[in-house]
Amino acid sequence: MEALLELEKMQRVLSLMSSRGLSHTDSSCGGAAADRFLAQFLLFMCRSYFMFHGLDVNKPQAIFKYLPVLSFTESYIYQLDASNEDCLHVVPDDNTSKVRPALLRTELKSGIQYWSLERKLCQALLRNEKVNELHMDFLSVSEFLVEISDDLYDYEDDVMNNTFNILRMFAAIYGPLEAPNMLAKCIGEAEEKYESFSKKLDPSLSGSYWRRCEEATKEGGKTSGHAYGTWNIPRVISNEDAFRRERRSKHDACAVIT
């Protein structure tokens, strides 16, 4: 109930910001649905990350002090991310060896620049305090594991929409048979880094974050086991075109029946 009340407060603030032209939530970006998603995400972010900055998520003044900047930044990051996925183009097989390395180098260069700017932004926004590199490294690995988990859950939807998914990427690089093994190895290495960084954190902070992860996992439907749930790598769809045709055919058939 407390979380719902906090979410309701956030949604009211976001609606007020939208009416004043302070957030970009027109029909092209999902409108009310985008507001709800952003509110849920901001609630998650506040409950998960405020502890790293000595802020109490249970104090409204702490949330609303930074809410305008957080909502503006996150809404545009997600808007750019969605636009980037919409512009996805499959590289023709005959040009793969020539084009893909150049594209990867460009993306990696952009990623490094983004990482640098993100650190500068964090330092500027967080009361001009120097960014804690241990916290950033720890949260970076944590977010990476969360993103992998989300991609595995959304794998079939991402295949249908032809959008980026880490399992699709591994399948393209290693092939459909080896991709699950290589991704499992990647997850294992990330978990080792996570545990290593976690042991370097202040014990009270590490414990608070662990409890928050358990809460988030239970909220997602997992009631037992590891705090981050269990890994379930779906079967790789080797023929994505055939999968899309079959799904669309079933959808059309159901539409006709109803």
C-alpha positions in Angstrom: 0.0 0.0 0.0 2.8 2.4 0.9 4.5 1.8 -2.5 1.2 2.4 -4.3 0.7 5.7 -2.4 4.2 6.8 -3.4 3.6 5.8 -7.0 0.3 7.8 -7.0 2.1 10.9 -5.7 4.7 10.5 -8.5 2.1 10.1 -11.1 0.4 13.3 -10.0 3.7 15.2 -10.1 4.4 13.8 -13.6 1.0 14.8 -14.8 1.6 18.3 -13.4 5.0 18.5 -15.1 3.5 17.4 -18.4 0.8 20.0 -18.2 3.5 22.7 -17.6 5.5 21.4 -20.6 8.3 20.0 -18.3 8.2 16.4 -19.5 7.8 15.0 -23.0 4.8 12.6 -22.9 2.8 13.2 -26.0 1.0 10.5 -28.0 4.2 9.5 -29.9 5.9 8.6 -26.6 3.0 6.7 -25.1 1.2 9.5 -23.3 -0.4 8.3 -20.0 1.3 4.9 -20.4 4.7 6.5 -20.6 3.9 8.5 -17.5 2.9 5.3 -15.6 6.1 3.5 -16.8 8.2 6.5 -15.8 6.6 6.8 -12.4 7.1 3.1 -11.7 10.7 3.3 -12.8 11.4 6.4 -10.7 9.9 4.7 -7.7 12.2 1.7 -8.3 15.2 3.9 -8.8 14.5 5.9 -5.6 14.0 2.8 -3.5 17.1 1.1 -4.9 19.6 3.9 -5.3 18.9 6.6 -2.8 20.7 4.6 -0.1 24.0 5.0 -2.0 23.7 8.8 -1.6 22.7 9.0 2.0 19.1 9.8 1.1 16.1 8.4 2.9 13.4 7.2 0.4 10.8 7.4 3.1 11.2 11.2 3.3 9.1 12.9 0.6 11.3 16.0 0.6 14.3 13.8 -0.5 12.2 12.3 -3.4 10.6 15.5 -4.6 13.8 17.5 -4.4 15.4 15.5 -7.2 12.3 14.2 -8.9 12.1 16.9 -11.7 15.7 16.3 -12.8 15.4 12.5 -12.5 12.1 12.3 -14.4 13.4 14.6 -17.2 16.7 12.7 -17.6 15.2 9.2 -17.5 12.3 10.1 -19.8 14.7 11.3 -22.5 17.1 8.4 -22.0 14.3 5.9 -22.6 12.9 8.0 -25.5 16.3 7.9 -27.1 16.7 4.2 -26.4 13.3 3.5 -28.0 14.2 5.6 -31.0 17.5 3.7 -31.4 15.7 0.4 -31.4 13.1 1.6 -33.9 16.1 2.4 -36.2 17.5 -1.1 -36.0 18.6 -2.4 -39.4 19.8 -5.9 -40.1 23.2 -5.9 -41.8 23.2 -7.9 -45.1 25.1 -11.1 -45.0 27.4 -10.2 -47.9 28.5 -7.0 -46.1 28.8 -8.4 -42.5 32.5 -8.8 -42.4 33.1 -5.2 -43.7 30.3 -3.2 -42.0 29.8 -4.8 -38.6 33.3 -4.2 -37.1 33.0 -0.5 -38.1 29.5 -0.3 -36.5 30.7 -2.0 -33.3 33.7 0.4 -33.0 31.4 3.4 -33.5 28.9 2.1 -30.8 31.7 1.3 -28.4 33.2 4.8 -28.8 29.8 6.3 -28.2 29.3 4.1 -25.1 32.6 5.3 -23.7 31.6 8.9 -24.2 28.2 8.3 -22.7 29.8 6.6 -19.6 32.1 9.7 -19.2 29.2 12.1 -19.5 27.0 10.1 -17.1 29.7 10.3 -14.4 30.0 14.1 -14.9 26.3 14.5 -14.8 26.0 12.4 -11.6 28.7 14.5 -9.9 27.1 17.8 -10.9 23.6 16.7 -9.8 24.5 15.0 -6.5 25.4 18.1 -4.5 28.7 18.4 -6.4 30.1 15.4 -4.6 32.8 13.3 -6.2 31.3 10.1 -7.8 32.1 7.0 -5.7 33.7 4.8 -8.2 33.1 1.6 -6.1 29.4 2.4 -6.0 29.3 3.1 -9.8 31.2 -0.2 -10.6 28.9 -2.2 -8.3 25.7 -0.7 -9.6 27.0 -1.0 -13.2 27.4 -4.8 -12.8 24.0 -5.0 -10.9 22.2 -3.1 -13.7 23.9 -5.3 -16.3 22.5 -8.4 -14.6 19.1 -6.8 -14.4 19.2 -5.9 -18.1 20.1 -9.5 -19.0 17.2 -10.8 -16.9 14.8 -8.5 -18.6 16.1 -9.5 -22.1 15.7 -13.2 -21.3 12.1 -12.5 -20.1 11.3 -10.4 -23.2 13.2 -12.6 -25.7 10.3 -13.7 -27.8 8.7 -10.2 -27.9 12.0 -8.7 -28.9 12.3 -11.3 -31.8 8.8 -10.3 -32.9 9.6 -6.6 -32.8 13.1 -7.2 -34.2 14.6 -5.1 -31.4 17.9 -5.6 -29.5 18.2 -8.5 -27.2 21.4 -9.9 -25.7 20.5 -13.5 -26.5 19.8 -12.5 -30.1 23.2 -10.8 -30.2 25.0 -13.9 -28.8 23.1 -16.1 -31.3 24.4 -13.8 -34.1 27.9 -14.0 -32.8 28.3 -17.6 -31.6 25.4 -19.4 -33.4 22.1 -20.7 -31.9 23.7 -23.8 -30.4 26.6 -22.1 -28.6 24.9 -18.9 -27.7 23.2 -20.1 -24.4 26.5 -21.5 -23.1 28.4 -18.3 -23.9 25.7 -16.2 -22.3 25.7 -18.4 -19.2 29.5 -17.9 -19.0 29.0 -14.1 -19.3 26.4 -14.2 -16.5 28.7 -16.2 -14.3 31.5 -13.8 -14.8 29.3 -10.8 -14.1 28.0 -12.5 -10.9 31.6 -13.0 -9.8 32.3 -9.3 -10.3 29.1 -8.4 -8.4 30.1 -10.5 -5.4 33.6 -9.0 -5.4 32.3 -5.4 -5.4 29.6 -6.3 -2.9 32.2 -7.5 -0.4 34.0 -4.1 -0.7 30.9 -2.1 0.2 30.0 -0.9 3.6 28.3 -3.9 5.3 25.1 -1.9 6.2 24.8 -0.6 2.6 25.4 -4.0 1.1 22.8 -5.5 3.4 20.2 -2.8 2.6 20.7 -3.3 -1.1 20.5 -7.0 -0.8 17.2 -6.7 1.1 15.9 -4.3 -1.6 16.8 -6.9 -4.3 14.9 -9.5 -2.4 11.9 -7.2 -2.2 12.1 -6.4 -6.0 12.4 -10.1 -6.9 9.3 -11.0 -4.8 7.4 -8.1 -6.3 8.2 -9.7 -9.7 6.6 -12.9 -8.6 9.6 -14.8 -7.2 9.0 -16.0 -3.6 11.9 -18.3 -2.9 15.5 -18.9 -3.8 18.3 -16.5 -4.6 17.6 -12.8 -4.0 17.9 -12.2 -7.8 15.8 -15.1 -8.8 17.0 -18.0 -11.0 18.3 -17.8 -14.5 16.3 -19.3 -17.3 17.8 -18.9 -20.8 15.1 -19.6 -23.4 15.6 -21.8 -26.4 17.2 -19.8 -29.2 14.9 -19.1 -32.1 17.1 -20.1 -35.1 14.6 -19.1 -37.8 13.2 -15.7 -36.6 11.3 -15.0 -39.8 9.4 -18.3 -39.6 8.7 -17.6 -35.9 7.2 -14.2 -36.7 5.1 -15.6 -39.5 3.7 -18.3 -37.2 3.0 -15.9 -34.4 1.2 -13.5 -36.7 -0.8 -16.3 -38.3 -2.0 -17.5 -34.9 -2.8 -13.9 -33.9 -4.8 -13.4 -37.1 -6.6 -16.7 -36.6 -7.6 -15.7 -33.0 -8.8 -12.3 -34.3 -11.0 -14.0 -36.8 -12.5 -16.3 -34.2 -13.3 -13.6 -31.8 
